[in-house]
Amino acid sequence: MAMGKLVCFPQPTSNPKTTFRQEQHRPRAPSPTITSSMAVVLSSWNGDNDFSRPGSRPSYVHKRAMASSKQPTPHLSDLLILEISTVKAKTNIPIPRILDWSDDNSTSIGAEYIIMEHAGGVQLQLMWPKMAGDQKIKCIKHICEKIREIANVNFSAYGSLYPVGRGTTPTATIPLDEEFWSTLLEYADGLVDAGIARVPPISESHSRSQYLGSPSQHLSLLGSGRAMIKKMSENAGILTAAAPTLLHPDLNMRNIFVMENDPTAISGIIDWQSASVEPAFWYADDIPDFAISIPDYLGQIDRVRGLCNKAFNACVQFLMPKVAFPMSLDESLFRPFRYCHRTWKDGAVAFNQELIEVSQLWAKLGLPGSKALVVHQKNYRMFAAAQDLKRDLSELLNTASDGWVPPHAWEVTLVGHKEMYTGILEAVLTSDDPDGDDPIRNERDLREIWPFDLDLIQ
């Protein structure tokens, strides 16, 4: 499994950069002059046709871009300009104004850039610990009232806003029937095609854990998955739950700004670059960090956290019914859609597990026999252990699941990271039941599933 990084994002300066392990960057020419009233977004294409951070929804462009590798590479700044301009023009959602931008990565700073007004107010994650319970509930209500303006817009197709082969202007219009997926079946085919495109040639050698699967296993699994997803795309309930919907892709506290003198008042929402029109069910299990309610080691749920979770669910139910409906259905019906485009990145075992669970609802489609299932179950235990470890470490270290750490907490998090690894390793090596079902038996197993950068542990 590819390891994540503990990442510290400093505040924007005259030479903004993202860093971990204090890595040195190649010298660059001076960047544009930045004042205290501005914020800078630097963007780059990460090379695997995926705009999204680990764990998020697919961010391919649209069917014309997917159909040919000869299409021009999308510029992330163009995508963000169009999305921000569209949301600002059609809603009252507070988004900082764009002051200047460039989609040319050959500029003096060596990257595309966007210069925006500084987001007014204070990050919600800084105010949240100081807020009373009733303030938190009121703030959640106000967030949902803002977001419903885009959540309830009816679209006739799926895809993002990047216009391949067209000039980029904030006022450009694009025919939906030409550039986007008009049906769930077309959309699902695009997902599977994306998954296949990311599988490397079978002839290449790959140093990956066995449970992640070989290229041939991925291709075979995606072939079976396509047939099942095609059948599922004809189901009336799934079609209703798949209404084309636009929502913020990362509605967490670090991207929400509130007024310092009234933290229930929303002053800005940032980080829209991965937004795209997706089936409503894609958002059904997206619970923002301000609404997450996780039991402690005694199985108890903090009272205020529980109320925040209930408040968020109630707001979704009454303010965003298009998103609420999929939440009432069996999650296993949607997981094959969520995993098929990223099997090579996540490992074949997750997608295989979802197909097995769905096959229990759609038995006539069939899957491999019992021998293959035994191997899969072993691999799935390893996969599940990796996901559980990532979730628990993120909670205990107070980091995002992608390893994001606030600058002021960097040194403390590094110490905690090392202590966690040492403690868990000791527990593994001194286990009283080495032959049990626990898939983690030794240090090599632990290092294989450890979600964050082990080079940070000295």
C-alpha positions as CSV (number, residue, x, y, z in Angstrom):
1,M,0.0,0.0,0.0
2,A,1.3,3.4,-0.9
3,M,2.1,5.3,2.3
4,G,0.7,8.6,3.1
5,K,2.7,11.5,4.4
6,L,2.4,13.7,7.5
7,V,2.1,17.0,5.8
8,C,2.5,20.4,7.3
9,F,0.9,23.3,5.3
10,P,2.5,26.7,6.3
11,Q,0.6,29.9,6.0
12,P,0.9,31.6,2.5
13,T,4.1,33.7,2.2
14,S,5.9,35.4,-0.6
15,N,7.3,32.0,-1.5
16,P,4.5,29.6,-0.7
17,K,5.3,25.9,-0.6
18,T,4.0,22.6,0.8
19,T,6.6,20.7,2.8
20,F,7.3,17.6,4.8
21,R,10.6,16.6,6.3
22,Q,11.9,20.1,5.5
23,E,12.6,19.0,1.9
24,Q,14.6,21.4,-0.2
25,H,13.0,22.7,-3.4
26,R,14.9,23.8,-6.5
27,P,15.6,27.5,-6.7
28,R,12.9,29.5,-8.5
29,A,12.6,33.0,-9.7
30,P,10.7,35.4,-7.3
31,S,7.0,34.8,-7.1
32,P,4.3,37.4,-7.6
33,T,4.1,40.0,-4.8
34,I,1.6,38.9,-2.2
35,T,0.0,41.3,0.3
36,S,-1.8,40.4,3.5
37,S,-5.1,40.8,1.9
38,M,-4.4,38.0,-0.7
39,A,-4.1,34.3,-0.7
40,V,-2.3,32.1,-3.2
41,V,-3.3,28.7,-4.7
42,L,-0.6,26.8,-6.5
43,S,-1.7,23.9,-8.6
44,S,0.0,21.1,-10.5
45,W,-1.1,18.0,-12.4
46,N,-0.1,14.9,-10.4
47,G,0.4,12.6,-13.3
48,D,-2.3,10.0,-12.7
49,N,-5.3,11.8,-14.1
50,D,-6.7,12.3,-10.6
51,F,-7.3,15.8,-9.2
52,S,-8.4,14.5,-5.9
53,R,-6.5,14.0,-2.6
54,P,-6.3,10.4,-1.3
55,G,-9.7,9.0,-0.4
56,S,-11.8,11.4,-2.3
57,R,-14.1,11.0,-5.2
58,P,-12.9,10.6,-8.8
59,S,-11.9,13.9,-10.5
60,Y,-11.6,12.9,-14.1
61,V,-12.7,15.6,-16.5
62,H,-15.5,14.4,-18.9
63,K,-16.0,11.8,-21.5
64,R,-14.2,13.5,-24.3
65,A,-11.1,13.8,-22.2
66,M,-11.4,10.2,-21.1
67,A,-11.9,8.9,-24.6
68,S,-8.5,9.9,-25.9
69,S,-5.0,10.2,-24.4
70,K,-4.3,12.8,-27.1
71,Q,-6.6,15.3,-25.4
72,P,-4.8,18.3,-23.8
73,T,-3.8,17.9,-20.2
74,P,-6.3,19.9,-18.0
75,H,-5.0,22.8,-16.1
76,L,-6.0,22.7,-12.5
77,S,-6.1,26.5,-12.3
78,D,-8.5,26.6,-15.3
79,L,-10.8,24.1,-13.6
80,L,-10.8,26.1,-10.3
81,I,-11.5,29.4,-12.1
82,L,-14.5,27.9,-13.8
83,E,-15.9,26.2,-10.7
84,I,-15.4,29.2,-8.4
85,S,-16.9,31.6,-11.1
86,T,-19.9,29.3,-11.6
87,V,-20.6,28.9,-7.9
88,K,-20.2,32.6,-7.2
89,A,-22.5,33.5,-10.1
90,K,-25.3,31.1,-9.3
91,T,-25.3,31.2,-5.5
92,N,-24.7,33.4,-2.4
93,I,-22.0,31.1,-1.0
94,P,-19.2,33.3,0.2
95,I,-16.0,32.5,-1.8
96,P,-13.0,34.8,-2.0
97,R,-12.8,36.9,-5.2
98,I,-10.2,35.9,-7.8
99,L,-7.7,38.7,-8.4
100,D,-5.4,37.2,-11.0
101,W,-4.5,33.8,-12.3
102,S,-2.3,31.9,-14.9
103,D,-2.6,28.4,-16.4
104,D,1.0,28.6,-17.7
105,N,3.4,26.5,-15.6
106,S,6.4,28.0,-17.3
107,T,6.0,31.3,-15.5
108,S,8.8,32.6,-13.2
109,I,7.4,30.7,-10.2
110,G,7.3,27.4,-12.2
111,A,3.7,26.6,-11.5
112,E,0.2,27.6,-12.4
113,Y,-1.2,30.1,-9.9
114,I,-4.3,31.8,-8.7
115,I,-4.3,34.9,-6.5
116,M,-7.4,35.4,-4.5
117,E,-8.7,37.7,-1.8
118,H,-7.7,36.6,1.6
119,A,-10.6,34.7,3.1
120,G,-12.3,36.9,5.7
121,G,-12.8,35.6,9.2
122,V,-11.1,32.7,11.0
123,Q,-10.8,29.1,10.2
124,L,-13.6,27.1,11.8
125,Q,-11.1,24.5,13.1
126,L,-9.5,27.2,15.3
127,M,-12.8,28.4,16.7
128,W,-14.5,25.1,17.2
129,P,-12.8,24.1,20.5
130,K,-13.9,27.5,22.0
131,M,-17.5,27.2,20.9
132,A,-20.4,26.2,23.1
133,G,-22.7,23.3,22.1
134,D,-25.5,25.5,21.0
135,Q,-23.1,27.6,18.9
136,K,-21.9,24.5,17.1
137,I,-25.4,23.4,16.3
138,K,-26.3,26.8,14.9
139,C,-23.0,26.9,12.9
140,I,-23.8,23.5,11.3
141,K,-27.3,24.8,10.3
142,H,-25.8,27.8,8.7
143,I,-23.2,25.7,6.8
144,C,-25.9,23.5,5.4
145,E,-28.1,26.4,4.5
146,K,-25.2,27.8,2.4
147,I,-24.4,24.5,0.7
148,R,-28.0,23.6,-0.1
149,E,-27.9,26.4,-2.8
150,I,-25.8,24.1,-5.0
151,A,-27.0,20.8,-3.6
152,N,-30.5,21.3,-4.8
153,V,-29.7,22.5,-8.3
154,N,-30.9,20.0,-10.9
155,F,-28.3,18.9,-13.5
156,S,-28.9,16.7,-16.5
157,A,-25.5,15.1,-16.8
158,Y,-22.4,14.2,-14.8
159,G,-18.8,15.5,-15.0
160,S,-16.6,18.5,-14.0
161,L,-16.5,22.0,-15.5
162,Y,-13.2,21.8,-17.4
163,P,-13.8,22.6,-21.2
164,V,-11.3,20.4,-23.1
165,G,-10.3,22.0,-26.4
166,R,-12.1,25.2,-25.6
167,G,-10.9,28.6,-24.4
168,T,-11.3,29.2,-20.6
169,T,-13.4,32.1,-19.6
170,P,-15.5,32.4,-16.4
171,T,-18.6,33.0,-18.6
172,A,-18.1,30.1,-21.0
173,T,-21.1,27.8,-21.5
174,I,-20.7,24.1,-22.5
175,P,-23.5,21.9,-24.0
176,L,-24.1,19.1,-21.5
177,D,-25.1,16.6,-24.2
178,E,-21.8,17.0,-26.0
179,E,-19.2,17.1,-23.2
180,F,-20.6,15.1,-20.2
181,W,-22.0,11.8,-19.3
182,S,-25.8,12.0,-19.7
183,T,-26.7,8.7,-18.0
184,L,-25.5,6.7,-15.0
185,L,-24.5,3.9,-17.3
186,E,-22.2,6.2,-19.3
187,Y,-20.8,7.6,-16.1
188,A,-20.2,4.1,-14.7
189,D,-18.4,3.0,-17.9
190,G,-16.2,6.0,-17.5
191,L,-15.3,5.0,-14.0
192,V,-14.3,1.5,-15.0
193,D,-12.4,2.8,-18.0
194,A,-10.5,5.1,-15.6
195,G,-9.7,2.1,-13.4
196,I,-8.4,0.1,-16.3
197,A,-6.3,3.0,-17.6
198,R,-4.5,3.2,-14.3
199,V,-3.4,-0.4,-14.3
200,P,0.2,-0.7,-15.6
201,P,1.2,-3.2,-18.3
202,I,1.2,-6.8,-17.2
203,S,4.8,-7.1,-18.5
204,E,6.2,-4.6,-16.0
205,S,7.4,-5.8,-12.6
206,H,5.8,-4.4,-9.5
207,S,7.0,-4.5,-5.9
208,R,3.6,-4.4,-4.2
209,S,2.0,-6.3,-1.3
210,Q,0.3,-9.5,-2.5
211,Y,-3.1,-8.4,-1.1
212,L,-3.0,-5.4,-3.4
213,G,-3.3,-7.6,-6.5
214,S,-1.4,-8.0,-9.8
215,P,-2.2,-6.1,-13.0
216,S,-3.9,-9.2,-14.5
217,Q,-6.0,-9.6,-11.3
218,H,-7.1,-6.0,-11.5
219,L,-8.1,-6.2,-15.2
220,S,-10.0,-9.4,-14.7
221,L,-11.8,-8.0,-11.6
222,L,-12.7,-4.8,-13.4
223,G,-14.1,-6.8,-16.3
224,S,-16.4,-8.6,-13.9
225,G,-17.2,-5.4,-12.1
226,R,-18.3,-3.6,-15.3
227,A,-20.9,-6.3,-15.9
228,M,-22.3,-6.0,-12.4
229,I,-22.3,-2.2,-12.4
230,K,-24.0,-2.1,-15.7
231,K,-26.8,-4.2,-14.3
232,M,-27.0,-2.1,-11.2
233,S,-27.2,1.1,-13.3
234,E,-30.6,-0.1,-14.5
235,N,-32.1,-0.4,-11.0
236,A,-34.9,2.2,-10.3
237,G,-33.8,2.8,-6.7
238,I,-30.1,3.3,-7.7
239,L,-31.1,5.6,-10.5
240,T,-33.1,7.8,-8.1
241,A,-30.2,7.8,-5.7
242,A,-27.9,8.8,-8.6
243,A,-29.4,12.2,-9.4
244,P,-26.6,14.4,-10.7
245,T,-25.5,16.6,-7.8
246,L,-22.9,19.3,-7.2
247,L,-21.5,19.6,-3.6
248,H,-18.3,20.9,-2.0
249,P,-15.8,18.0,-2.2
250,D,-14.1,18.6,1.1
251,L,-16.5,20.4,3.5
252,N,-14.3,20.2,6.6
253,M,-13.5,22.8,9.2
254,R,-10.1,23.8,7.7
255,N,-12.0,25.0,4.5
256,I,-14.7,27.0,6.3
257,F,-14.2,30.5,7.7
258,V,-16.4,32.1,10.3
259,M,-16.6,35.5,11.9
260,E,-14.3,35.8,15.0
261,N,-16.9,37.7,17.0
262,D,-19.7,35.3,15.9
263,P,-18.4,31.9,15.0
264,T,-21.9,30.8,13.9
265,A,-21.7,33.2,10.9
266,I,-20.1,31.8,7.8
267,S,-17.7,34.2,6.1
268,G,-16.1,32.0,3.5
269,I,-15.7,28.5,2.0
270,I,-12.6,27.6,0.1
271,D,-11.0,24.6,-1.7
272,W,-13.4,24.0,-4.6
273,Q,-10.9,22.6,-7.1
274,S,-12.1,19.0,-7.0
275,A,-15.8,19.9,-7.2
276,S,-17.8,18.1,-10.0
277,V,-21.3,16.9,-10.7
278,E,-21.5,13.4,-9.3
279,P,-24.3,10.9,-8.5
280,A,-26.0,12.0,-5.2
281,F,-25.1,8.7,-3.6
282,W,-21.4,9.7,-3.9
283,Y,-21.9,12.2,-1.1
284,A,-24.1,10.0,1.1
285,D,-21.2,8.8,3.3
286,D,-19.3,12.1,3.3
287,I,-19.5,13.2,6.9
288,P,-17.6,16.5,7.6
289,D,-15.2,16.5,10.5
290,F,-17.5,18.8,12.5
291,A,-20.3,16.1,12.4
292,I,-18.2,13.0,13.0
293,S,-19.2,11.0,16.1
294,I,-16.8,8.3,17.0
295,P,-17.1,6.2,20.2
296,D,-14.1,6.3,22.6
297,Y,-12.3,3.2,23.8
298,L,-15.1,2.5,26.2
299,G,-17.7,2.7,23.5
300,Q,-19.1,6.1,24.7
301,I,-19.9,9.0,22.4
302,D,-19.2,12.5,23.5
303,R,-22.6,14.2,24.0
304,V,-21.8,17.4,22.0
305,R,-20.3,15.4,19.2
306,G,-23.4,13.2,19.1
307,L,-25.6,16.3,18.9
308,C,-23.6,17.7,16.1
309,N,-23.9,14.5,14.2
310,K,-27.7,14.5,14.6
311,A,-27.9,18.1,13.7
312,F,-26.0,17.6,10.5
313,N,-28.1,14.6,9.5
314,A,-31.3,16.5,10.2
315,C,-30.1,19.4,8.1
316,V,-29.3,17.1,5.2
317,Q,-32.7,15.4,5.5
318,F,-34.7,18.6,5.4
319,L,-32.5,21.0,3.4
320,M,-30.9,18.6,0.9
321,P,-33.4,15.7,0.2
322,K,-31.5,14.7,-3.0
323,V,-28.5,13.8,-0.8
324,A,-30.6,12.4,2.0
325,F,-32.4,9.7,-0.1
326,P,-29.2,7.6,-0.8
327,M,-28.4,7.7,2.9
328,S,-31.6,5.6,3.5
329,L,-30.4,2.8,1.2
330,D,-28.0,-0.1,1.7
331,E,-24.5,1.4,1.3
332,S,-23.2,-1.8,-0.4
333,L,-25.2,-0.8,-3.5
334,F,-23.0,2.2,-4.1
335,R,-19.5,1.0,-3.1
336,P,-18.7,-0.7,-6.4
337,F,-19.1,2.7,-8.1
338,R,-16.8,4.3,-5.5
339,Y,-14.0,1.8,-5.8
340,C,-13.8,0.7,-9.4
341,H,-11.9,3.8,-10.7
342,R,-9.1,3.5,-8.1
343,T,-8.5,-0.3,-7.6
344,W,-4.8,0.0,-8.6
345,K,-4.3,2.7,-6.0
346,D,-6.3,1.1,-3.2
347,G,-5.7,-2.5,-4.0
348,A,-8.0,-5.0,-5.7
349,V,-9.2,-6.5,-2.4
350,A,-11.5,-3.6,-1.6
351,F,-13.3,-3.7,-4.9
352,N,-13.5,-7.5,-4.8
353,Q,-15.1,-7.3,-1.3
354,E,-17.7,-4.9,-2.5
355,L,-18.6,-7.1,-5.5
356,I,-19.0,-10.1,-3.1
357,E,-21.3,-8.2,-0.8
358,V,-23.4,-6.9,-3.7
359,S,-23.5,-10.4,-5.2
360,Q,-25.5,-11.4,-2.2
361,L,-28.1,-9.0,-3.3
362,W,-27.7,-9.9,-7.0
363,A,-26.9,-13.6,-6.8
364,K,-27.6,-14.3,-10.4
365,L,-24.6,-12.3,-11.5
366,G,-22.2,-14.7,-9.8
367,L,-18.5,-14.4,-8.7
368,P,-15.4,-16.6,-8.5
369,G,-15.6,-19.9,-6.5
370,S,-14.8,-20.7,-2.9
371,K,-11.0,-21.1,-3.3
372,A,-10.7,-17.6,-4.6
373,L,-13.0,-16.4,-1.8
374,V,-10.7,-17.8,0.9
375,V,-7.6,-16.0,-0.6
376,H,-9.7,-12.8,-0.8
377,Q,-10.8,-13.0,2.8
378,K,-7.2,-13.3,3.9
379,N,-6.2,-10.3,1.8
380,Y,-9.3,-8.4,3.0
381,R,-8.4,-8.7,6.6
382,M,-5.0,-7.1,5.8
383,F,-6.8,-4.3,3.9
384,A,-9.3,-3.8,6.8
385,A,-6.5,-3.6,9.3
386,A,-4.8,-0.9,7.2
387,Q,-8.0,1.1,7.1
388,D,-8.7,0.7,10.8
389,L,-5.1,1.7,11.6
390,K,-5.3,4.8,9.4
391,R,-8.6,5.9,11.0
392,D,-7.4,5.3,14.6
393,L,-4.0,7.1,14.1
394,S,-5.8,10.1,12.4
395,E,-8.0,10.4,15.5
396,L,-5.3,9.9,18.1
397,L,-2.8,12.2,16.4
398,N,-5.5,14.8,15.6
399,T,-4.6,14.8,11.9
400,A,-6.7,14.6,8.7
401,S,-6.8,11.1,7.1
402,D,-4.4,12.4,4.4
403,G,-1.8,13.3,7.0
404,W,-2.5,17.1,7.1
405,V,-1.1,18.7,10.2
406,P,-1.5,22.4,11.3
407,P,1.9,24.1,11.4
408,H,1.6,24.9,15.2
409,A,1.0,21.1,15.9
410,W,3.8,19.7,13.7
411,E,6.5,19.0,16.4
412,V,4.0,17.5,18.9
413,T,2.5,15.3,16.2
414,L,5.9,14.0,15.2
415,V,6.6,12.9,18.8
416,G,3.1,11.3,19.0
417,H,3.7,9.6,15.7
418,K,6.9,7.9,16.9
419,E,5.3,6.9,20.2
420,M,2.3,5.3,18.5
421,Y,4.5,3.3,16.1
422,T,6.7,2.1,19.0
423,G,3.8,1.1,21.2
424,I,1.9,-0.7,18.5
425,L,5.0,-2.6,17.4
426,E,5.6,-3.7,20.9
427,A,2.0,-5.0,21.2
428,V,2.3,-6.9,18.0
429,L,5.6,-8.5,19.0
430,T,4.3,-9.5,22.4
431,S,0.9,-10.8,21.3
432,D,-0.4,-13.8,23.3
433,D,-2.2,-15.1,20.3
434,P,0.3,-15.2,17.3
435,D,-1.8,-17.8,15.4
436,G,-5.1,-15.9,15.7
437,D,-7.0,-14.1,12.9
438,D,-5.1,-10.9,13.4
439,P,-3.3,-10.3,10.0
440,I,-0.5,-8.3,11.6
441,R,2.0,-10.8,12.9
442,N,5.4,-9.0,12.8
443,E,7.2,-5.7,12.1
444,R,7.1,-6.2,8.4
445,D,3.3,-6.5,8.4
446,L,3.0,-3.4,10.5
447,R,5.3,-1.4,8.2
448,E,3.4,-2.6,5.2
449,I,0.1,-1.1,6.4
450,W,1.5,1.9,8.3
451,P,-0.4,4.9,6.7
452,F,2.1,7.7,7.4
453,D,5.8,8.3,6.5
454,L,8.0,5.9,8.5
455,D,11.1,8.0,7.5
456,L,9.9,10.5,10.1
457,I,10.5,8.0,12.8
458,Q,14.2,8.2,13.8
